[in-house]
Amino acid sequence: APSPRSYTTLRDEAVKLFNSLQQLESEWDPVPLMQGILQTCLDLPPLVDEIYCQLVKQTTEPPAPGGQGDLHYWQLLTCMSCTFLPSPPVLRFLHFHLDRTESRFPASEMAKYACFIREALGKTKGRECVPSLEEILMLMQRQDMICTVHCPGAPACSVAISSHTTAEEVAQELVSRLGLSQSPNLFALYEQSRRREQPVGSATLLADVLTRFE
């Protein structure tokens, strides 16, 4: 399919992704590499299951549980869970892996990531864009992002959002904050850039809008 990036065969791309995962283990700044892996999965959906399976393998019986390399894999798995849903068989196996990790390493960082991933999988429906660099940083820390919304006639408002927060949810929160709940008017978010201004669909994920800004 047409893509801004050039790809070879799925088999070759799977091998490249495996090499990227090997590099991720010792990468000092893993965020750009993680985003590149996520972008490849977005462009080539058949590789989503492949990456999930590779990440499960890499986080099973690691040489140094909880070490930097192991946590990089868990962090990428966290980003994957907020971006893509695997096929049902892989999803069942992934849940088994998460349960096993929490049972073997209770109260560890790996268990905390496993819990976060399980909750994310219950909300993820697919993304238009891969997470922005900022979103990846926040997901690595299992934290929400702060989104700034400029309101006419009022100061800018900061809203905490997750990878699953929709434009409608943010608009409703701002209406409540600004004391406009009884107003007969309708409210929406608008996305503004140098070239255009357009309303953001109520079901649009704000995280996707932020990636487009990036």
C-alpha positions as CSV (number, residue, x, y, z in Angstrom):
1,A,0.0,0.0,0.0
2,P,1.2,3.6,-0.6
3,S,3.2,4.9,2.3
4,P,5.5,7.9,2.9
5,R,8.1,5.4,4.0
6,S,9.7,2.7,1.7
7,Y,9.3,-0.9,2.8
8,T,10.5,-4.2,1.5
9,T,8.8,-7.6,2.1
10,L,7.0,-8.3,5.4
11,R,9.6,-10.9,6.2
12,D,12.5,-8.5,5.7
13,E,10.7,-5.8,7.8
14,A,10.1,-8.3,10.6
15,V,13.8,-9.1,10.6
16,K,14.6,-5.3,10.7
17,L,12.2,-4.9,13.6
18,F,13.8,-7.8,15.5
19,N,17.2,-6.0,15.0
20,S,15.7,-2.8,16.3
21,L,14.4,-4.6,19.4
22,Q,17.9,-5.9,20.0
23,Q,19.3,-2.4,19.7
24,L,16.5,-1.1,22.0
25,E,17.9,-3.1,24.9
26,S,21.1,-1.0,25.2
27,E,19.8,2.3,23.7
28,W,20.5,5.3,25.9
29,D,17.6,7.3,24.4
30,P,15.0,4.6,23.3
31,V,12.2,7.1,22.5
32,P,12.9,7.7,18.8
33,L,13.6,4.0,18.2
34,M,10.3,3.1,19.9
35,Q,8.4,5.6,17.7
36,G,10.0,4.2,14.6
37,I,8.9,0.6,15.5
38,L,5.4,1.9,16.2
39,Q,5.3,3.7,12.9
40,T,6.3,0.5,11.0
41,C,3.5,-1.4,12.8
42,L,1.0,1.3,11.9
43,D,2.1,1.2,8.2
44,L,2.3,-2.6,8.1
45,P,-0.5,-4.0,10.3
46,P,0.4,-7.6,9.8
47,L,3.5,-7.0,11.8
48,V,1.6,-5.9,15.0
49,D,1.2,-9.5,16.2
50,E,4.8,-10.2,15.3
51,I,6.1,-7.4,17.6
52,Y,3.7,-8.4,20.4
53,C,5.1,-11.9,20.2
54,Q,8.7,-10.8,20.1
55,L,8.2,-8.5,23.1
56,V,6.5,-11.3,25.1
57,K,9.5,-13.5,24.3
58,Q,12.0,-10.7,25.3
59,T,10.2,-10.1,28.6
60,T,10.0,-13.8,29.5
61,E,12.9,-15.1,31.6
62,P,15.1,-12.0,30.9
63,P,18.8,-12.2,32.0
64,A,18.3,-9.3,34.4
65,P,14.6,-8.9,35.4
66,G,13.9,-5.2,36.1
67,G,17.1,-4.1,34.5
68,Q,17.3,-1.2,32.0
69,G,17.1,-3.4,28.9
70,D,14.2,-5.4,30.3
71,L,12.3,-2.2,31.3
72,H,12.8,-0.8,27.8
73,Y,11.0,-3.8,26.4
74,W,8.2,-3.3,28.9
75,Q,8.0,0.4,28.0
76,L,7.6,-0.5,24.3
77,L,5.0,-3.1,25.2
78,T,3.2,-0.3,27.1
79,C,3.2,1.9,24.0
80,M,2.0,-0.9,21.8
81,S,-0.9,-1.6,24.1
82,C,-2.1,2.1,23.8
83,T,-1.8,2.0,20.0
84,F,-2.7,-1.4,18.7
85,L,-4.8,-4.4,19.6
86,P,-3.3,-7.8,18.7
87,S,-5.4,-10.6,17.2
88,P,-7.5,-12.6,19.7
89,P,-5.1,-15.6,20.0
90,V,-2.1,-13.2,20.7
91,L,-4.2,-11.1,23.0
92,R,-5.1,-14.2,25.1
93,F,-1.4,-15.2,25.3
94,L,-0.4,-11.6,26.2
95,H,-2.9,-11.6,29.1
96,F,-1.4,-14.9,30.3
97,H,2.0,-13.3,30.1
98,L,0.9,-10.3,32.1
99,D,-0.8,-12.4,34.8
100,R,2.4,-14.6,35.0
101,T,4.6,-11.5,35.4
102,E,2.5,-10.0,38.2
103,S,2.4,-13.4,40.0
104,R,6.2,-13.9,39.8
105,F,7.3,-10.4,40.4
106,P,4.7,-8.7,42.7
107,A,5.3,-5.0,43.5
108,S,8.0,-4.8,40.8
109,E,8.3,-2.3,38.0
110,M,7.5,-5.1,35.6
111,A,4.3,-5.9,37.5
112,K,3.3,-2.2,37.4
113,Y,3.8,-2.1,33.7
114,A,1.8,-5.4,33.3
115,C,-1.1,-3.9,35.3
116,F,-1.0,-0.7,33.2
117,I,-0.9,-2.7,29.9
118,R,-3.9,-4.8,30.9
119,E,-6.0,-1.7,31.6
120,A,-4.9,0.0,28.4
121,L,-5.8,-3.0,26.3
122,G,-9.3,-2.7,27.6
123,K,-9.6,0.8,26.2
124,T,-7.5,0.7,23.0
125,K,-9.5,0.8,19.7
126,G,-6.8,1.7,17.3
127,R,-5.0,5.0,16.5
128,E,-4.7,7.2,13.5
129,C,-1.2,8.2,14.5
130,V,1.5,6.6,16.6
131,P,2.2,8.3,19.9
132,S,4.1,11.5,19.9
133,L,7.6,11.7,21.5
134,E,6.0,13.4,24.5
135,E,3.4,10.7,24.8
136,I,6.0,8.0,24.6
137,L,7.9,9.7,27.4
138,M,4.8,9.8,29.6
139,L,3.8,6.2,28.8
140,M,7.3,5.1,29.9
141,Q,6.5,6.7,33.3
142,R,2.8,5.4,33.2
143,Q,1.6,9.0,33.5
144,D,-0.9,11.2,31.7
145,M,0.0,14.0,29.4
146,I,-0.9,17.7,30.0
147,C,-2.8,19.2,27.1
148,T,-3.2,23.0,26.8
149,V,-6.5,24.2,25.4
150,H,-7.0,27.9,24.6
151,C,-10.5,29.2,25.4
152,P,-12.0,32.4,24.0
153,G,-12.5,35.0,26.7
154,A,-10.7,32.8,29.3
155,P,-7.2,31.8,30.2
156,A,-5.7,28.7,28.6
157,C,-6.7,25.6,30.4
158,S,-4.4,22.6,31.2
159,V,-6.1,19.2,31.0
160,A,-4.6,15.9,31.9
161,I,-5.3,13.3,29.1
162,S,-4.4,9.7,28.5
163,S,-3.8,7.9,25.2
164,H,-7.6,7.2,25.2
165,T,-9.1,10.6,26.0
166,T,-11.5,11.9,23.3
167,A,-12.1,15.5,22.3
168,E,-15.7,15.2,23.6
169,E,-14.4,14.3,27.1
170,V,-12.1,17.2,27.2
171,A,-14.8,19.6,25.9
172,Q,-17.2,18.4,28.6
173,E,-14.5,18.9,31.3
174,L,-13.8,22.5,30.1
175,V,-17.5,23.3,30.0
176,S,-17.8,22.2,33.6
177,R,-14.7,24.1,34.7
178,L,-15.8,27.3,33.1
179,G,-19.3,27.1,34.6
180,L,-21.1,26.7,31.3
181,S,-23.0,23.5,32.1
182,Q,-26.3,25.4,31.9
183,S,-25.5,27.2,28.6
184,P,-27.7,26.4,25.7
185,N,-24.7,26.7,23.3
186,L,-22.8,23.8,21.9
187,F,-19.1,23.5,22.4
188,A,-16.3,21.8,20.6
189,L,-12.5,21.7,20.3
190,Y,-10.8,23.2,17.3
191,E,-7.4,22.2,15.8
192,Q,-5.6,25.2,14.5
193,S,-2.4,25.3,12.4
194,R,-0.8,27.8,10.1
195,R,-2.8,26.6,7.1
196,R,-6.2,25.6,8.5
197,E,-8.6,25.6,11.4
198,Q,-11.0,22.8,11.8
199,P,-13.3,21.3,14.5
200,V,-12.0,18.1,16.1
201,G,-14.4,15.2,15.9
202,S,-16.0,14.3,19.2
203,A,-14.6,10.7,19.1
204,T,-11.1,11.9,18.0
205,L,-8.3,11.0,20.4
206,L,-6.5,14.1,21.6
207,A,-3.3,12.1,21.6
208,D,-3.5,11.8,17.8
209,V,-4.0,15.5,17.4
210,L,-0.9,16.2,19.5
211,T,1.1,13.8,17.3
212,R,0.0,15.8,14.2
213,F,1.2,18.9,15.9
214,E,4.5,17.3,16.5
